[in-house]
């Protein structure tokens, strides 16, 4: 059935009281943009037109966690190819005292063949190393591509909480009603993990080794 109007009135009053509370910290990521959209779509709802006091934008904490991330794979240095010079083949002359004028390989030419074999084996070795370096570079590029696609909240959860944030329903149809159970679980998890992040970051800020500031000091008042 229809939701009674009293319910919406109660929610609006609760949000307005929460937003204007100076003692309670409000945590979010990109919430100011959402608030502006809500204020535009619902101009008659007072709670979306009010100032939010003591709000922490979690995206402001991302630069401080860089030193907590695991070491990235180092780039493979490209060294110039250095092959030993090929020994010049000695011209095979006629054998001294040979009446028929037939040629016989000299000791120099025999050494040259051995040198060619050594060069060929080194070329193959260098080729294998180049292939391996190319494979490593591909892995690094793939890891960077995944990291580029990772959002700020997912990165914070991975680095600070050591967990992977499920983002399966991020691009689902949020305009359809009713929302699926998966969507509701996703939304609740997205909100809950931000509280966990705030508590963990505040705990980590107490240790000098982490170099993370107290998140409460980065709070500010925002207006839609």
Residue pairs with C-beta under 8 A, 6 or more apart in sequence:
12 45
12 46
12 47
13 47
15 47
16 46
16 47
16 50
18 24
18 26
19 26
19 47
19 50
19 51
19 52
19 53
20 50
20 51
20 53
21 53
21 54
22 53
22 54
23 54
24 54
25 54
25 55
25 56
25 198
25 216
25 219
26 52
26 53
26 54
26 55
26 56
27 55
27 56
27 58
27 194
27 195
27 197
27 198
28 55
28 56
28 57
28 58
28 194
29 57
29 58
29 59
29 152
29 153
29 194
30 57
30 59
31 55
31 57
32 55
32 57
32 222
32 224
35 48
35 52
35 222
35 224
36 224
38 45
38 48
38 224
39 48
39 49
39 224
42 48
43 49
48 224
49 224
51 221
51 222
51 223
52 221
52 222
52 223
53 221
54 219
54 220
54 221
55 219
55 220
55 221
55 222
56 198
56 215
56 216
56 218
56 219
57 218
57 220
58 152
58 153
58 156
58 194
58 197
58 198
59 152
60 218
61 156
61 197
61 201
61 212
61 215
61 218
62 152
62 155
62 156
64 211
64 212
64 213
65 155
65 156
65 159
65 160
65 212
67 211
68 159
68 160
68 210
69 159
72 140
72 143
73 136
73 139
73 140
73 143
75 137
75 140
76 133
76 136
76 137
78 133
81 126
83 119
83 122
83 123
83 126
84 115
84 118
84 119
84 122
86 112
86 115
86 116
86 119
87 108
87 111
87 112
87 115
88 112
89 108
89 109
89 112
90 106
90 108
90 109
90 112
92 103
92 104
92 105
92 106
92 109
93 103
93 106
94 101
94 102
94 103
95 102
95 103
95 104
98 104
150 158
151 167
153 165
153 190
153 193
153 194
154 164
154 165
154 167
156 197
157 163
157 164
157 165
157 193
157 197
158 164
158 165
160 197
160 200
160 201
160 204
161 193
161 196
161 197
161 200
165 189
165 190
165 193
166 186
166 189
167 186
168 182
168 186
169 180
169 182
169 183
169 186
170 186
172 180
172 182
172 183
174 183
179 187
198 215
201 212
201 215
202 214
202 215
202 216
204 210
204 212
205 212
205 213
205 214
205 215
